[in-house]
Amino acid sequence: MIARIVIFALIVGMAYLNYTNPSFEEHQEALLEEMQYPLSDAAMDKFLKRVDYSNFLVCSFVKSTKGSKLISNGFLNKVKIVDSEWIQKTSTAIQNADSY
């Protein structure tokens, strides 16, 4: 009987963690908040092509496509920016490339 209760608690816990896992849109919002200036739509598309979203049931990650450098992680509806320098350098590079 105790084994069934433990298994049920584990299933409920995993379901809750999966339900509160941040989506890619929530990661995008956190990345946009970290930038100091807004990007145009074309620049934003280029920026989003440089990131990759990974979902692991209970947590999610956004990493760069080149070099697989971790940018942000998400757990329990919270997104934490890990590498704000990468965001600033990439958005500046994209914005400078668009202005030429």
Secondary structure, DSSP 4 states (H G I P E B T S, - for coil): -HHHHHHHHHHHHHHHHHHT---HHHHHHHHHHHSSSPPPHHHHHHHHHTEEEEE-SS-EEEEETTT--EEEEEETTEEEES-HHHHHHHHHHHHHHHH-
